[in-house]
């Protein structure tokens, strides 16, 4: 018997309008469990979440566009919106997905933690 899944998390303090990669599938497929965002400011902020697929021709899609988070609030975007996010990985053909998070302005600052499950291959 082997370990079929691994659980992990990444934390990112002080994300602003600069697009920040919060997780990348670079060895296995990943299931996103939660994306907890904490608004650190005195004004409501709008958070954006995109998926970048690196392949022969890179493609970006938007998962969340301008999701509003109230002042000094923490929200799990995955639970709040009821979305499922899988990040694909394949060696052949070469495919690797990443999640990118950012706000609508440099003064809209937030902390972010993404928790995820790495789906390891099953034995043959």
N, C-alpha and C positions, 0 to 999 in steps of 0.2 A: 504494500500500500504506500502511496505517496501523498503528498499534500496537494490537493487539487485547487485550493484557493489560498491567497495571502491577503491580509487586510493591511491597509496603509493609509497615511494621511500626509498632506503637505500644508504648511501654514505660510501665509504671506501677509506681513504687516504693511500698512500704509499704501495700498494700491490706489492709483489715481487714474488719470485719463491715458496713461501710457499702457498699451496692451501688454498684459503679463501672462505668460504661459503658466498655468497652475497645475497641469498634469499632462504627461505624454505617454502614449502606449508605444514603448520602444522594444518590448520583448514579448508581450502577451496582450490579449484582449483585456480591456478594463471596463468594469461596471461602476459608474459613479453612484455612491450611496447618498452623499449630501454635499452641498456647497453652502456653508454657513458664512454669511456676510454681516459684519457689524459696522453700522454707520458711526463714524467717529466725530462727525461735525454737528454744528448747530442748525444746519439746514437739511431738508430732505435731499437725497441723492438718487440718481438713476444709474443702474448697473446694467452692463451689457455682457453677454456670454456668447462666444463664437466657437465653432469647431473648425480646425484647420486640418485638412487631409493632405499629407505630403505624399505625392505620387508623381507619375510622369508629368502631369499638369496639376499643380497644387490647386485645391478648391477650398473656399471658406464659406461656411453657412452660419446663419445667426440662429441661436437657440432662444436667447432672451434679449429683447430689445427694449432698453430704457425701463427696466423694472424698478419701480420707486420703493425706496426704503426710508422710513421715517427717521427723524432725528434720534440719535442714541439708541437705535433698535437693532436687534439681531434677527435675521431671517434665514431659514434654510430654504434656498431657492428651489431645490429639487422637490421637497415636500410641499411647499407652498403652491407651486404650479403643477404638481403631479406629473412631472416629466421623467422619462427614462433616458439615460444617456449611456451609450456604449461607445468606447473608443476602440476602433479596429486596429489590428496589427497583422501584417503578413510579410514574410520574408520574400516570397515569390508569388505573385508580383509584389514589388516593394510598396507597401502601404503603411503609414503610421499617422494616427490621429492625435491631435493635441487640443486641449481646451484653453481658451484665452479669455481673460476677464479684464474689464476696465470700466471706468465711470465716464460721465459726460463732460467733466471739466477737471482741471488740475487742483481746484479747491475741494472737489468732492472726493474725500479720502475715506477708505474703508479697510478693515482687516478681513481676511478671507482664510477659511480652512476648508479644504476639500478632502473628503474621506472616500475611499474606493476599495473595490475588490479586484485583485488581479486573478484572472481566470487561467490557471495553468492547464496544459494539455493533459488529457487522460492517457494512461498507459495503454499500449496496443495489446 
